[in-house]
Amino acid sequence: DGQRNGGGGGGGGNKRARLEGVLPKDPLVTDGTISFDSRREAFFSMGEGTHRVPMTMHADNRARLCAALRARAEISAEAVVVLQGGEEKSVYDTDTNWSFKQESNFQYLFGVKEPGCLAALRVRDARAVLLVPIMGEEYQAWCGPIKPPAWFQRAYGVDQVACVEEARSALEGLGAKELLFLQGDANRDSGLKLPEPDFEGKAAFQVSATGSRVLWDEMNECRLIKSEDELEILQYVNDVSSCAHIEVMRGARSGQREHLAEATFRYQSAVRGCFRTGYDCICGSGRRNAILHYGHPAEPNSELVVEGAMRLHDMGAEYHGYCADVTCSFPVSGRFDAAQRAVYGAVWAATLAVEQRVKPGVCYKDMHRLAQRTMLVKMKEAGLFVGEVEAMVAAGLMSFFMPHGLGHCLGLDVHDVGGYAPGAFRGDDASIKENLRLGRELKQGMVITVEPGFYFIDYLIQKLLDDPQLSSFVDEVRLRELWGPVGGVRIEDDVVITEDGCRVLTCVPREISEVEAVMAGQEWMVSSSCCRKYKAVSGKL
C-alpha cells in the first residue's frame, strides 16, 4: 500500500488533495518545550505555571564568551569556536537509550534540546551557526514531525542553520582561519576530558591548541558568574526543590522504605515541571546518613526506616539543565531528641556562621575552616570533644567527622565548573585534606552551596580511636550516645553571592523549632521573598 500511495503518475495530486481534506487541522505536535510569546520571542517552559526561560539568554551567553575571548591576545581575529552537542547513548548492546542530557557547555551557549548537533561561533561578532542532523522520512513514524531549518533558527535564535554534513562549508562561510575546541584541563571532579569535535572536513582547518585552552578557561569563568536569567532559573529549581522537600518531610514515617522519600520528591518536582533531578537522590536514615553518597545502585535507598531515626535527604530538581542541590536532615518522629538536637544544632551553627560572612573577596577555603572550627566548638559544648579547640584544629580532628568540603559551585552541573581559578588546583593547598571543590575568592553572581555536615562514619571513627593523640580529644561514652541516634547530619543551602553578602535561594525550615512545626502540619511559605538575606559581618574568623 505504501508503494501504491506514494507512487508518481497521473492522479497523484488528486490523492493528496483528498488526503488533505480528511487530515485533522490542528498540528500533530506543537513546538513542545519551546514556545513563542506575543512578540514572537522564543522561550523554554514545561507548560502552564512553570518558569519561562527566554532563549535570548543563550545569545547573551554567547556574546559574553566572545567578548571575553576577544580580550585575550592569544585569540586571532578569525577564530571560530566549534562545539559538539551531546549524543544519545545506547544502554549497552540494546536498542534502548540512556536518558539524554545535553552537554553542559552546549546547553549554556545554545539551549538546544535535540541530540546529535554541532555549533560554530565566530569570535569577532558572535555569529552563531547551528548544525543539526538530517532525519530520514521514517523518523516521522517513530519520533514525530521533522522540524525544518527555519524552526531551529527561530526557536534557538541563531544566525544560520545547516545540517551537520555541511560543517566544512559552514565554517568556510564564517571565514574560519583557526578553530577553537574546548580542550583544557580535565574536569576537576571526574578527571575526564570532553572528546574533540568530529565532523567531515575537519582536517581542512587549523586547530589552535593555545586558543583552545584559553577557550576552556574563559568558558568556565563565564559559567561561574550567573546572569539574572540564570539566577531566576536557579531560584525556580530551589523553589521546586524546597516544596518537594517539605512534602517529603511531612510524609515521612517509620516503617517505610527509604525510597518512598525519593519517589515523593521526584513526583512533587515533576508536577512543577522538573522531570529530572540534578543527581541521584540520597535518602538515608539512621546510621546510613553517614554514607555520603548513599542511594547509588548498590545501596538504592532501600532500607526500612526505624522508629526515632534521623533522616538525611539530599535531592535537587533540574530545569532547563540548571539544578538545585538541597539537603534536609530531620527526625522521622517529628521531634528532635537530645542527641539529635546537639548534632543538628552544631551543623546549623556552622551554616549560619558561613552564610553570615560570605561576600565578594572572601576565600572559600577560610569558610571551610570556619565551619570546621564552629562544629568543634559546638560539639565540645555538647560533651563529645575535650581539650583545646586549637589543638583539635592542628590535629585535623574534623576530617574524621566531615571528610568532605564545605561546598561547590552550582549551575548546569551540580558540581559546576569554576571552583578554582584558572591555573589553580585543589591539591595546591596541603593544609586542606578534605575534598574541597570550591577554593577560590568569591565573586558577586557566583552560586554556591553551603553544606557543613557532621557524621559518624564507622571506619573513620575506628581509625580515630586507634590513634592515641586523636582519641584523647574524644569522650567515648558521649560518642556512643550520639553515634546510633544520629548517624549523620548535613544542612545544605544554595546561595548567590551579592554585592555585600549573600542571598539564600533555598527556602526550607532550618531552625529546630521550624522543622518540628512543619512536620506537625504548620504551613510553610516557599517564596523568593521569604529567602534569608545576609549582609556579611566582618571581624576575626
Disulfide bonds with the S-S distance in Angstrom:
none
